[in-house]
């Protein structure tokens, strides 16, 4: 566990009275075996929620993001990284006045007019890749890297935190690129943009989901069923530009947010290579359940338009999993043609945090400002 994670953990314990059962076990609380800890975690979660399939229990690793001060929260969750580290990784360090974390905020109306720093108003972020990131992408694409998912599983969390500051104005260290392959049925909507970098848990989750699609639809007639992925983050995170120089998204700065097209699974039909409004219940409910169950990253929230949430509720509202998961599927304007998924720093139960309600309150000012169907290019 890194110093930041230990510090965050202690802060959480102080704030919650140690409500996370895994925390009690690992911080010298009552002696609880790992198995009992998992059971206890499940019991506590289920005492407030309808039954859910087994998820990894909460852990200090799950949500250890450093953050800028917020109302009602400590001044910083964990020590801020060294300035030299921020200078190396944060592509907006200079634009932030040589501070690690910049500021973004205000009303949604004002956010609509926000722009990225001048040097980042561009269509492609490929020039911001490190040599190591370039080499990884090359080897993963030509197969010389070996099994990508096995590699992610081996390397994840070895270098500590990857996401810094806030999701709306942060950066990403050691970002990993999502690479389409025969194994994963993934299509990157705009690979030339180089905005398909994420944290290890994020990329592990996406790679795993892409493989789940292949497993679920193995018949040759469904070989065109693909997981179409939009923006995640730039190689080092930071602001992503959209059309006309405006911000493309309010978030997507720390490698923890991803836009995904609705799943189209029809025999003999290729999935549209763009965001679209075709929302078939069966494949998409299957996808949502897989998403929340992925073993790499806890899902904090899925943004979706309210009409689609109502459509889902009408069709699967009696499914116990809907009763349990629907509180993490939130309406947000601008999400009629894609999912926006936000993950935590590691595996864990839906919501990630010890107190998911606190987390959900933070999402009220969130938009994919300029995500648009294929017809609206920037
Ligand atoms: Zn998004």
Boltz pocket constraint, residues with backbone or C-beta under 6 A from the ligand:
constraints:
  - pocket:
      binder: B
      contacts: [[A, 231], [A, 249], [A, 252], [A, 257], [A, 258], [A, 259], [A, 339], [A, 340], [A, 341], [A, 367], [A, 368], [A, 371]]
      max_distance: 6.0
